[in-house]
C-alpha cells in the first residue's frame, strides 16, 4: 500500500532539535504555547517509539512549573492559565504515566469551573466560547477520571446545537462547518458515548469530499489540502466508522510527499517549510492509516492507544 | 506579525532602559525552567520589552505606562495571550477609552489577522461599547473579508455582532455580493443560511424557501460542480423531505445537468437522494444516466438508481466505496 517511505529517524532528530532550539525568533514567538509544542513533539516521539530519548523528570518538572494556583496550566512558566495548555499538560504527563503527580481534583475543578450555563465551555476566565474548548474540557476530564464534575448532558446538547445542515460542526451555533471543529465535536461526542446523536452518513460524505485530487485533505470546500487535516478529517472518519470512504493510499502518499527527507520534519504541503505542528499531524495521520513502524494513536484522545488503554481501561503493559 | 510591519515605529524605538518613565523598573527575565539547554538570545528589543512587561505584570501595576508597554509587547508578538489579558485588567482599572482598542486591533490585524487573541479582545471591547459599535464591527469584518473572504475568525466575529448587537438589515445583500464575486465561497453560503434562518426580519427558513430555491438553482446551473450550492439547496429542506421530493424544479435541474454530461457528480447524488426519499424518476432520467457511462464495458443496471451509483463509482473513484455503500444501503432490493 505504501509507495514512499517514512523518514522516521530524521523526524525524530528534527523534533529533538526543535526542542533544544530556544534562540530563534520563531521559537520566541512560540514561547507562550510551549506546552502545546511539548505535546506535539513528545507524542510524535512516542508514536515513533523514541520517547525514551527524553528525560522524564525534566519534562515533568517543567510541566508542573507551568501550573497556576487555580489548578490550570499556562503555555509556559509565568503565563496565565488556559484550558488549551491544561489539556496539553495532562496529555504530556499521560505519555509518561505521570498523571498521578497532579492533584487531579484541583485540575478537574479548574476545567469544570469553565462550563457555562448553556453547557458550553470558556477557554479561561475571559470567557471566549468555542466547541474546541468543549472537546478540551471533556478529553481532559476523562483523562483525569473526573467527567462527573461537569454537566455532560448539557455539554453534549451545546455541541449538537453547533451541528449544521451539511452534517458538520462549527465553533458556535451557525458557524461554518470546519474539519478542525468537527474533530473537536465528534471527539467530545465519542468520549461521552454520544455518537448516536449525529448523522454519520451525512457527516461521513462531507468528510470524504474533503479529499482533493492531490490525495490530501482540506478543511472546508475549495480550500487547499494541508497535512494537519490528515488528522482532523481522518480521526473523525474513524470515530464514525467511515474511513474506508476515502482513498487511503493517496492520502498516505500526500503526507509522505510533505516530508523533508534530508533534514527531517513534515510540512503543510509538499516543498513548504516544516514545523513541529505539521510533523506531529503527519505522523499521527500515518498512524491512523496503520503505517508500519508507527504506534497506533487513539482518534478521540489524540494519544497513543497504549497510553489511553492504561489510563481509561487500566491496562498496564 | 512583528514590529517589522511598521518600519517607522521600529526606527523610532527607544530602549526601555533609556526611557525616564521606566527608570524605576527592574526587568524580569523569562524563567525557562530547569537546565535551559541553550541560553536564549531573543531579538534584543523584544526581549527587553518582555522583561519590563514581566516586571509590571508581576507587580500587577495597572498604570498608563503598563498600558503603553502592553501595546508594544503585543505588536512584537500578538499571540501572547497573557499580555492581552493583562492589558484588559489595566484598561478596566484605568477606565480607559476603549475606542483606542479598535485602532490597535485593526493595526495588529493588518500584520496577521489569524490570531485568536486579537479577535477575542475585539469582542470584549465591542461587548463593552454595545450597539454603538455595530456599524464599526460590521465594517471591520467586511474589510478583513475583502482580503480573505473565507476568514474563519472574521465570520465568527460577524455572526456574534449580528446576534449580540444587530445590523441584520443588509446582511443578505452582503452574502449576495460575496457570492457574485465567488460562487464557490462556502463561508458566504453558510452566512446566507445563517441569515435566512436567524434574521429577525426575514420570517425564517420556510418563508424564505421559495425565493432561495430559485436563487440557488440558478447558481447550480451556472456551476454544477459547486459542492456548496448543492448542500445549501438540501439545507433548505432540512427536516422536510416530502417538500424536497415534490418540488419539480429540483429534479428538472438535475435532469438538465445530467443531459449536459459534464460535472454530474452532485446532480447524480441529488437524484439518488431524491429517489431514496420516494421520487419516481421518469424514462428521461434513465436515458440521461445511461448516456453518462464512460464505456459500454461498464456495469449497467436497468434500475436508474443503481446505474447512477455505477457511474459515480467510475467518475468519482476516490469515493468509490461511498457510492458502493450508498447503492447497497438504499437500492439493494430495487
Interface residues (C-beta under 8 A of the other chain):
Chain A: X19 X20 X21 X22 X23 X25 X28 X29 X31 X32 X33 X58 X61 X62 X65 X74 X75 X76 X77 X78 X79 X80 X82 X124 X126 X128 X164 X165 X166 X170 X171 X172 X174 X175 X176 X177 X178 X201 X204 X205 X206 X208 X209 X211 X220 X221 X222 X223 X244 X245 X246 X247 X250
Chain B: X1 X2 X30 X31 X32 X33 X34 X35 X36 X37 X38 X39 X40 X41 X42 X43 X46 X47 X54 X77 X79 X80 X81 X82 X85 X88 X116 X120 X123 X124 X150 X152 X155 X156 X159 X160 X184 X185 X186 X187 X190 X191 X193 X194 X197 X198 X227 X228 X231 X234 X235 X238 X317 X318 X319 X321 X322 X325 X329
